[in-house]
């Protein structure tokens, strides 16, 4: 697991009850403990949601918590297959060259961009060249539309959770219309009779949508 994956925040629901909200590793260990206590499975399954996207995740704690291979195992494998363990010098050199494209130490990655000639002409006339100009344009757009992007992502995350958890609850369709219209009073009205933990999680996911 990457550092970003380990630090992602997840939430476990069992039915309409929120059991845990924590980082991925803590959630995986909770799932492991639950399965060991209920080897035949629980009557109501546990559902895990991503706190950023609102998506329901299908986690496999057995694979994600599996211990990494020990050095001794690696040594044994090398001893049994020395030819397979020795990589060609040319391949290693090529790999290092491929990884070096785009100055990865600075966080810059090289990818193809297709533009019309007039776009390239304009970019090449900008201070620092085409790449620097593109980075400035993207940063300016991100800053200008940051609030709009945040609202759109929060709306989608809220809807994803609602679809999975509240599709059979009263007022679902009306709540969806209020959500996409960004009408907070109507949204709260349609969801006020929903289970407390479902409401609380919806409020968390939808917070960036509503005006302060």
C-alpha distance (Angstrom), angle and dihedral (degrees) to the residues before:
residue distance angle dihedral
X1 . . .
X2 3.79 . .
X3 3.80 123.1 .
X4 3.80 89.4 -109.0
X5 3.80 90.8 52.7
X6 3.79 93.0 47.6
X7 3.80 92.8 51.6
X8 3.83 95.6 46.6
X9 3.80 113.5 115.5
X10 3.79 120.0 -124.2
X11 3.79 136.0 -179.8
X12 3.81 128.8 -147.6
X13 3.80 121.4 -148.4
X14 3.78 127.9 -174.1
X15 3.75 105.4 -165.3
X16 3.80 104.8 -44.3
X17 3.80 93.9 -27.7
X18 3.80 120.6 101.3
X19 3.80 108.2 -137.8
X20 3.79 103.7 175.6
X21 3.79 142.6 -0.5
X22 3.80 113.2 -167.7
X23 3.80 147.3 114.7
X24 3.80 119.8 -55.2
X25 3.80 96.2 -100.6
X26 3.81 93.0 52.3
X27 3.80 90.4 47.8
X28 3.81 91.8 50.3
X29 3.79 91.1 51.8
X30 3.80 90.4 48.3
X31 3.80 89.8 53.0
X32 3.79 90.4 48.6
X33 3.79 92.1 51.2
X34 3.81 91.0 46.8
X35 3.80 93.2 51.4
X36 3.80 91.9 47.3
X37 3.81 90.1 51.7
X38 3.83 91.5 45.7
X39 3.83 105.9 35.1
X40 3.78 90.9 166.9
X41 3.79 92.3 50.1
X42 3.79 128.3 -102.9
X43 3.79 122.8 -85.3
X44 3.79 90.5 -116.7
X45 3.82 112.3 39.4
X46 3.79 124.1 -132.0
X47 3.78 116.7 -111.5
X48 3.80 122.2 -159.4
X49 3.79 122.3 -154.1
X50 3.79 130.9 -168.3
X51 3.81 109.2 -122.4
X52 3.80 91.8 -146.4
X53 3.80 102.6 46.2
X54 3.82 101.1 22.1
X55 3.80 88.6 -132.4
X56 3.77 122.0 143.4
X57 3.80 110.2 -117.7
X58 3.78 129.3 -149.1
X59 3.81 101.7 -144.6
X60 3.79 124.1 -172.0
X61 3.80 107.4 -159.3
X62 3.81 91.6 -176.2
X63 3.80 93.2 64.7
X64 3.81 97.2 35.0
X65 3.80 95.0 48.1
X66 3.81 94.8 41.1
X67 3.84 110.0 126.7
X68 3.79 116.2 -108.5
X69 3.79 118.8 -110.5
X70 3.81 112.6 -81.8
X71 3.81 120.5 -122.2
X72 3.81 90.3 -112.2
X73 3.79 89.9 58.2
X74 3.76 90.7 51.6
X75 3.82 91.0 49.7
X76 3.80 91.3 50.6
X77 3.79 91.1 50.1
X78 3.80 90.8 50.3
X79 3.80 92.1 49.3
X80 3.81 91.8 50.8
X81 3.79 94.7 47.6
X82 3.81 110.7 24.5
X83 3.80 93.0 160.0
X84 3.80 92.5 55.7
X85 3.80 92.0 46.5
X86 3.81 94.8 55.6
X87 3.80 109.7 80.8
X88 3.81 119.2 -158.2
X89 3.78 115.0 -100.4
X90 3.79 90.2 -129.4
X91 3.81 91.8 56.4
X92 3.79 92.8 49.3
X93 3.79 91.3 48.5
X94 3.81 91.3 48.8
X95 3.82 90.8 48.8
X96 3.81 91.9 51.8
X97 3.79 90.4 47.9
X98 3.81 92.4 49.3
X99 3.80 92.0 50.0
X100 3.79 91.0 48.2
X101 3.81 94.3 59.5
X102 3.77 110.1 109.9
X103 3.82 97.4 22.0
X104 3.84 95.2 -88.8
X105 3.81 91.7 -171.8
X106 3.80 87.0 69.0
X107 3.79 92.4 44.2
X108 3.82 92.5 -108.6
X109 3.81 116.4 138.3
X110 3.81 124.4 -165.6
X111 3.82 117.4 -131.9
X112 3.79 136.1 155.7
X113 3.81 119.8 -94.3
X114 3.82 121.8 -171.6
X115 3.81 116.8 -150.9
X116 3.78 138.6 157.5
X117 3.83 118.5 -99.1
X118 3.80 92.4 -105.7
X119 3.81 89.8 55.5
X120 3.80 91.9 52.2
X121 3.81 90.3 47.0
X122 3.78 91.1 53.9
X123 3.81 94.3 44.4
X124 3.80 92.9 49.3
X125 3.79 90.5 54.9
X126 3.82 92.4 56.4
X127 3.82 122.5 98.5
X128 3.79 110.6 -89.1
X129 3.79 94.6 17.4
X130 3.81 133.7 -95.9
X131 3.81 98.7 -46.9
X132 3.81 94.4 50.6
X133 3.81 91.1 46.1
X134 3.80 92.1 51.1
X135 3.80 91.4 50.2
X136 3.81 91.0 51.1
X137 3.81 92.0 48.4
X138 3.80 91.9 50.4
X139 3.80 93.2 47.1
X140 3.81 90.8 49.1
X141 3.81 90.9 50.5
X142 3.80 92.0 47.4
X143 3.78 91.5 51.5
X144 3.80 93.5 45.0
X145 3.80 94.0 49.7
X146 3.81 100.1 31.8
X147 3.81 94.9 113.6
X148 3.79 93.2 44.6
X149 3.82 91.6 48.7
X150 3.80 90.7 48.4
X151 3.81 91.7 51.0
X152 3.80 92.2 48.2
X153 3.83 92.7 49.2
X154 3.81 91.9 47.1
X155 3.80 91.7 48.5
X156 3.80 91.2 52.3
X157 3.83 92.6 45.5
X158 3.81 91.9 49.9
X159 3.78 91.5 48.9
X160 3.81 92.9 48.5
X161 3.80 90.9 54.8
X162 3.80 92.7 43.9
X163 3.79 91.4 52.4
X164 3.79 92.4 53.0
X165 3.79 100.0 38.7
X166 3.79 109.6 23.6
X167 3.79 106.7 31.3
X168 3.81 92.0 114.0
X169 3.81 96.7 41.6
X170 3.83 120.7 107.3
X171 3.77 114.8 -92.9
X172 3.81 94.7 20.5
X173 3.80 96.3 135.1
X174 3.79 92.7 45.0
X175 3.82 90.5 47.8
X176 3.82 90.1 52.3
X177 3.80 91.7 51.7
X178 3.80 90.9 49.4
X179 3.81 90.6 47.3
X180 3.80 95.2 54.0
X181 3.81 91.1 42.2
X182 3.82 88.1 52.0
X183 3.81 91.1 -128.0
X184 3.79 103.2 151.8
X185 3.86 99.1 -175.5
X186 3.81 91.3 52.6
X187 3.81 91.5 45.3
X188 3.81 92.4 51.4
X189 3.80 90.9 46.0
X190 3.80 93.5 53.4
X191 3.81 94.1 46.1
X192 3.81 100.0 40.4
X193 3.82 93.1 97.5
X194 3.80 93.8 50.1
X195 3.82 120.8 106.1
X196 3.81 113.2 -72.1
X197 3.81 96.6 -117.9
X198 3.79 92.0 48.5
X199 3.80 90.6 50.7
X200 3.81 91.9 47.7
X201 3.79 93.0 51.5
X202 3.80 91.6 46.2
X203 3.79 89.5 52.8
X204 3.81 89.6 51.1
X205 3.81 93.8 50.0
X206 3.81 95.1 42.9
X207 3.83 98.1 44.4
X208 3.86 94.9 102.9
X209 3.82 90.8 54.2
X210 3.76 99.3 64.1
X211 3.82 126.0 71.8
X212 3.81 114.8 -104.9
